[in-house]
Amino acid sequence: MKLKKDIEIEKGPDGYVLGGGDMEASEYDMLTPLSDEAVFLIEKVGQDEFDEDTLAGLLCSEFGMDYSRAIDEALAYMNHWQDIGITRW
């Protein structure tokens, strides 16, 4: 899985949100402020391919999460990102 090109993290009044040139207006309706973990993962992954193990490893190293919690968080992020249409294969 990869993130779509031109995904940007924008500072909004309520925190960081996703933006970018290839996002449709309807996608903005689904966005909520991003957690620190989500911002970190999106910036770290960039345009590289990733899977849940990659994201879990990043969460463990950066935030000191244990692996079982990190893998659950990684899967939740991947599902959410797929739901809002910011991933590609």
N, C-alpha and C positions, 0 to 999 in steps of 0.2 A: 504494500500500500504506500502511496505517496500523497502529500498534500498538493492541492491545486497550485498552479503557478500564480504569482502575484498576490498571494495572501499577505495581508499586512496586519499588524497589531497597532491599533489606534488608541490613543488616550482619550477617554470620554469622561463626562462629569461623574459617572458612577464607577470608573475604573477602566481597565483595558478591555477593548472589544475587537472583534475581527472586522477587517475591511479589505478592500482591494478592488482592482479594476475589473476583474472577471466575476464579481459577485452580483447577482441579480437583486433587485430591490426587495423581493419577497424573502430572500435569505436573511436580510437584516432584521426582519420581524422575529426571527427565532433566536437571535443572539442575546445573550446575557453577559454581564461582566465576567471576564475570565479569571480563574484562580491563578495564583502565582505559579503553581505547577503547570497549568495549561500553557501559560505564556512561555515558561522555560522550555517545555517540550516543543512547542511550535517553532520557537527561535532556534533550538538546537537541531531539530530534524531538518528544517528547511526543505529542500527538494530531494533529499535522500530517501531511499526506500526504508521502510521500517515495519516492524511487527510488534506484537504485544511484549515480546521478550526484550526488544530494543528499548521500548519506552519504560518498561519496568526497571531495567538496568540503570537508565538515566535517573529515574525517580529514587532508586536506592542510593546512588552515588551522590546526588545533589541534595536530597531532602532526608536522607538517613532512614527511609522507610524499610520495613522488613519486606522480603520478597513477596510473600503471599498477599500482603496489602497492596504492594506496588503493582502486581499483575492484575488484581481486581480494578485498581484505578486506571491502569493502561487500557484494559478492555472497555471500561466505561467511556474513556476519552475517545477511543477509536469508534465505538458505536455512535457516540454523540456527533463526532465529526462526519461520520457517514450519513447520519440522519439529516444534518444541515447542509450536506452536499459540498464539503470542502476537501474531499479525498478523491483520488483517482487510482487506477490500477496500472 
